[in-house]
């Protein structure tokens, strides 16, 4: 669960390197740092290239706040102001960042029994 938070300066939360992912760091803004239900910022340092195409079993909404990312699988570049909504199982990446790229992500588990079948 996420706790109640009123507006605060996200710079009060330090960037933490992500183990096993060189050039990437995160700041967890709300939620479980070890689970799928979280809001976070993700930062790619210039020259970062991620190794794999990813899929996961949770929803992920991503807004690029700063910079750009090149999707090497799609051969397409996405830049600040762009948004993605990825359902569980949707492949994405690998990525290359030529400059600093920061994203805001909201991640959450898929409903157990969706009533409308949407998704």
N, C-alpha and C positions, 0 to 999 in steps of 0.2 A: 504494500500500500504506500501511497505517497502522502506525506504530511502536508498540513496547511502551510502555505508560504505566501506572504505578501511580497510585493515588489522588492527586489534587492539587487545590488550590483553583482552581476555574475563574476566580475573580476575578483570578488572575495573568495572564490573557489579556485584553487590553483590547478593548472594543467598537470595531469599525471600521465607519465609514459605508459603505454599499453604493453604489457609483457609479451614478447614474441612478435611484436609488430613494429619494427624500427621505423622511425619517422612519424609515428602516430601517437597522439596523446588525447586525453579526454578530460572533461570535467562533468561529473554527474551532478545535475541540478536538482533532481528529485527522484525518489524511488529507490529500488533495491540495486546497489551497485553490481551485484552478482546475478541478477535475474533479468528476465525480459521486460518487466514493467518499470520503465525508467524514461526520464527525459535527460538528454545529455547534449553536450557540444563535443564534436570530434574535430581534431586538427591534424592536417597533413602538412608536414614540412616540405619545402621545395625539394624536388628530386625524389620524393617518395614514390615507389612503385609497389603496389600490393601484389602478393604472389598468386592469388587464386580468385576464381569466380566463387561467390558466396551464395548460400541459401540458408534460411533459418526457419524455425517453426513458430515465429511470432510476426505480427504486423510491424512495419517500420515506415514512419513518415519522415522525410528528410527535406530540409530547406537549406540551400547553400547561401550562407550569410556573407562570405568573403572568398574571393578567389575563384578558381575553377578546378574541375576534375575531368580527366579524359578517361572514358570507359574504353579500355583496350579491346574488349570482346566486341563491342558495338562500333568501335572506331568513331566515337562521337564525343564532343566536349560539352560539358554542362557548366554553367557559370552562375555567379551570384545572382540571386533573385529567382532561381529555378527551384522547383519542388518535385518530389517523387513520393508516391504512396505504394508501398510494396506489400502485397499479401504474403502469408506464409508460403514458402517454396519458390518464390520468384527469384531467378538468378540475377545477380548484379556484380559488376566488376569483372576482372581486376581493374584497378585504378592507377592513374599516374597523375601526380601533382607537379606542375612545372613551377608554381609559385605557392605561397602559403594559401591553404584552403581551410575554411572553417565551416562546419555544418551544425545545424540544430536538428536533433532527432527526437522523435517520440516513438517509443517502442512499447508494444503491449501484446498480451497473449490473445489468441483467437478465441472467440466465444465457444463454449463447449457445445451448445445447441442453438445455432443461429435459427431464428424463426422465419426470416424472410429469404434465406438462401443466398443473400447478397454477399459479395466478397470478392 
